[in-house]
């Protein structure tokens, strides 16, 4: 059976070597490893998006973590940020389990896909503007493939927001001028001339800095997930 266009895209992303600094870093991390994961064979490549090809809600992060996605080969899997995100998705009925430990752990997402504007783990979690721009065509292509069903997007953090807006515009949605500013709970609609609009939401990133300090609480994350899922036409659980 021929793979879906999205599966083919994922494979192409995983083979990308466009950014020398990111290639060197991700492969060095995969070789040296962290002591706690010494027995792992790291993925050490770009990490494609995760979730069904008919997703109605897209969650956009920043980039894979060096010892998370760069180790496991799946977005937000094997790190503290993923622990927070997938727990919240499970709590509101959008994931099959509350944890994400490795790519074959059986986790499924319901109507949701997770991606990022940069697919390689960057040093200090900080891609350069040039690396962000070099990676944008992958996100644009992903958005094109998701457009038939996609109705809402939840962007985690200001970097993702700034990186995603041009990609949404290139994929056929109209970004208002002036561009909407990022904020937790920000909400706007991106119209499209040839189809349904896209409900766009902002949320503080699920980074340890935000979750450990209480800037982003589990309740805040569940609330914005429910709102975005509702706009996308997805049913969610009514947990607290």
Residue, then its C-alpha position, 0 to 999 in steps of 0.5 A: x500500500x502506498x504511504x500517505x502524502x503526510x507519511x512521505x513528507x515525514x520521511x523527507x523531513x527525517x532525512x533533511x541536512x539543510x542546516x550544518x550547525x543543527x546537523x552537527x549538534x543533533x548528531x553530537x548529542x546522539x553520540x555522546x548521550x546523557x548518562x541516564x540514557x546511555x543504553x539508548x540508540x538516539x534518533x539523532x535526526x530531524x523529528x517529523x510531526x506526530x498525529x493523524x493526517x486528518x487532524x482538526x487541531x494542530x499544536x505548534x511547538x518550538x523545536x525537539x529537545x536534545x534528549x527528548x525528541x532527538x532521542x526518541x524520534x517523536x515530538x515532545x516524547x521523553x522530556x518534561x515538556x512532553x510530560x505536561x503536554x500529553x498529560x493535559x491532552x489525555x485529561x481533556x480526552x485528546x490522547x489515549x494515554x497520559x505519558x509519552x516515553x518512546x515512539x512505540x509506546x502506543x500513544x495515539x492522538x485523537x483529532x490532534x497533530x503536533x509539529x514544530x517550526x524547527x525539526x532539529x534539536x538546536x543548541x540551548x533550545x535556540x534556533x537562529x532566524x536563518x534556521x527557522x526560515x530554512x525549516x519553514x517550507x516543511x511546515x508550509x507543506x504540512x499545513x497544505x496537506x492538513x488543510x482539508x480538515x484543519x480548523x484550529x491551531x494552538x501555538x506554544x510560545x512566542x517563537x512558535x507564534x512568530x515562526x508559524x504566522x508566515x507559514x500559515x500565510x504561505x499555506x493559504x490563510x490570510x494573516x491580519x495586518x498588523x500581525x496579531x501579537x502573541x499572548x497566553x489566551x490570544x485568539x484570532x481567526x485567519x480567513x481563507x479565500x478558498x475554504x474555511x478559516x483557521x482559529x488560531x490560539x496562543x499558549x505559553x510554552x510547556x517549558x520547564x521554566x514556565x511550568x516549574x514557576x507556575x506561569x503555566x499551570x496544568x489548569x491553564x493548559x487544559x483550558x486553552x486546549x479545550x477552547x482550541x479543540x472546541x473551535x476545531x469541532x472536537x469533543x473534550x472531557x470535562x475534567x478540572 
